[in-house]
Amino acid sequence: MLKYTAEHEWLKLEDGVATVGITTHAAEQLGDLVFVELPEVGSTFSKGDDAATVESVKAASEVYCPLDGEITEVNQAIVDDPSLVNSDPEGKAWFFKLKLANAGDADSLLDEAAYKELIA
């Protein structure tokens, strides 16, 4: 199941774990990424915390943690090659996996139709 935040993160939910990345819209707004900093595996975040940082030729921006949880995995490939975020933001360029403190909290996030309405 895919969910979205108003801050332009996407989440793919499977068995209480969310794979998190930034949306195509966000990647297009940022421009060509030159740097990605990811959180440490094992660190815990609350909804809305700064979890990762991206820098483009235009600006630096935070990637927010969409829900409460613990980081279980990060995508080293986007640190090694930040341009992956521009070429496949909602696929191979995921940022981190988050074990949700409460999977039911995902119900409060946007579905695809609501997200598309937000960015229209």
C-alpha positions in Angstrom: 0.0 0.0 0.0 1.3 3.4 -1.0 0.8 6.5 1.2 2.1 10.1 0.9 2.8 13.1 3.2 2.1 16.7 2.6 5.9 17.2 2.8 6.3 15.1 -0.3 7.5 11.8 1.1 6.1 8.5 -0.1 5.8 5.3 1.9 5.3 1.7 0.8 3.9 -0.2 3.7 4.5 -3.9 4.2 4.1 -5.8 7.5 4.6 -2.8 9.8 7.7 -1.6 7.9 7.6 1.5 5.7 10.0 2.0 2.8 10.3 5.8 2.6 11.5 8.1 -0.2 10.7 11.4 -1.8 8.1 11.8 -4.5 8.8 12.5 -8.1 7.3 16.0 -7.6 9.8 16.7 -4.8 12.7 15.4 -6.9 11.7 17.7 -9.8 11.4 20.7 -7.5 14.8 20.1 -6.0 16.6 19.7 -9.3 19.8 17.7 -9.7 20.9 16.2 -6.4 24.5 16.3 -5.5 24.5 15.0 -1.9 22.3 12.7 0.3 22.8 12.1 4.1 20.8 9.3 5.6 20.0 8.4 9.2 21.8 5.8 11.2 20.3 2.3 11.3 18.9 1.7 14.8 18.0 5.4 15.4 14.4 6.2 16.3 12.4 9.2 15.1 9.1 10.8 15.8 6.7 11.9 13.1 8.0 15.2 11.6 11.6 14.8 12.8 14.4 15.6 10.3 15.5 12.1 9.2 17.7 12.8 6.1 19.2 15.7 4.2 19.4 16.2 0.4 21.3 18.9 -1.4 20.8 19.9 -5.0 22.4 22.5 -7.1 19.5 24.7 -6.0 19.2 24.2 -2.3 19.5 21.9 0.7 16.3 20.3 2.1 15.3 18.0 4.9 13.5 14.7 4.4 11.1 14.2 7.3 10.2 11.1 9.1 6.6 10.4 8.2 5.7 8.4 11.3 7.1 7.3 14.6 9.5 4.4 14.3 13.0 2.9 14.1 15.3 2.9 11.1 16.1 -0.7 10.1 17.8 -0.1 6.8 19.2 2.7 4.6 19.8 2.9 0.8 23.6 3.3 0.5 23.2 3.5 -3.3 21.7 7.0 -3.2 24.6 8.2 -1.0 27.1 6.8 -3.5 25.1 8.2 -6.5 22.6 11.0 -5.5 21.4 11.3 -9.2 19.5 8.0 -8.7 17.0 10.1 -6.7 16.3 12.2 -9.8 16.1 9.2 -12.2 14.0 6.9 -10.1 12.6 8.7 -7.0 9.7 6.4 -6.3 11.6 3.2 -7.1 15.2 2.3 -6.6 16.0 5.6 -4.9 14.2 4.9 -1.6 15.9 6.5 1.4 15.2 4.3 4.4 13.1 1.6 5.9 11.2 2.4 9.1 9.8 -0.1 11.5 6.6 1.6 12.6 5.9 2.1 16.3 2.2 1.9 15.4 1.2 0.7 11.9 -2.3 2.2 12.3 -0.8 5.7 12.2 -0.3 5.3 8.5 -4.1 5.6 8.1 -3.7 9.4 8.7 -1.5 9.8 5.6 -2.6 10.8 2.1 -3.5 8.3 -0.5 -2.4 8.8 -4.1 -5.5 10.7 -5.2 -5.3 13.1 -2.2 -1.5 13.7 -2.9 -2.1 14.4 -6.6 -4.8 16.9 -5.6 -2.3 18.5 -3.2 0.3 19.1 -5.9 -2.1 20.0 -8.7 
